[in-house]
């Protein structure tokens, strides 16, 4: 198998995970102590969702560069694994957890959306070197629009639409996606990518400064949500999301990549990305639509420290040690 070029140990993983968990802890502490008001706690997720995250995604998608390996094979491996995990999450939501499929949209989003930006990028580059960057960029460019579209469709189906025509359902879905700030940011990035256009320097500097607040803002907002998480009765859901994200999705990515005959390096990168803990965008979706918000928050808080163990194991297995 492809050797890992960097020195990956439990300490390496801890150094990557610690800032993520630290930002969540800061959000929790300032909320728990009352240093930040409840109004600010409610406003921060809205700012991140409507302003900072869309601008960050616009820049990320606009600057993405395709890797040498066919993009279709990379996307099919990662999102095929996500689709398998999504279906399993939907089934477990109904059969095991006994929850409706409207909540299932948030649960499935939490079970598949990886913390690719804050943890995945630095960890992959440390493990495999800069040649892995193109694979990561391709995944990051597509994961948010694809997962938000899936989750929106899942939510629409789960809410029930009796008596509405097919045209009405389609129109409602298009309107929901077209007015979703996350989707708008990704579409803007794709336009920049296709046209090769650039923002004026002054505007680009402003966008860059706001975009830098997206990831830390989302993580602090997550920490604030844990002050009064209302986790009573959520243990089973949190466990399902965490197990699917840390174990099932990376296993599916390995199986699909092996079946498609991906070269060792991109295959390993995709497995590691799939093994990342639950990402903050899952929390943004859950909180925006009030669907399994407490469960997703708990899963992020649980999967992030657990990933120090599971991701270390994945990296060590991939390195052949």
Secondary structure, DSSP 8 states (H G I E B T S, - for coil): ----SS---HHHHHHHHHHHHHHHHHHHHHHHTTSS-HHHHHHHHHHIIIIIHHHHHHHHHHH----SS-HHHHHHHHHHHHHHHHHHHHHHHHHTS---HHHHHHHHHHHH-B-IIIIIHHHHHHHH-GGGHHHHHHHHHHHHHHHHHHHHHHHHHHH--TT--HHHHHHHHHHHHHT-HHHHHHHHHHHHHHH-----HHHHHHHHHHHTHHHHHHHHHHHHHTTT---TT-HHHHHHHHHIIIIIHHHHHHHHHHHHT--HHHHHHHHHHHTS-B-HHHHHHHHHHTSSHHHHHHHHHHHHHHHHHHHHHHHHHHTT-
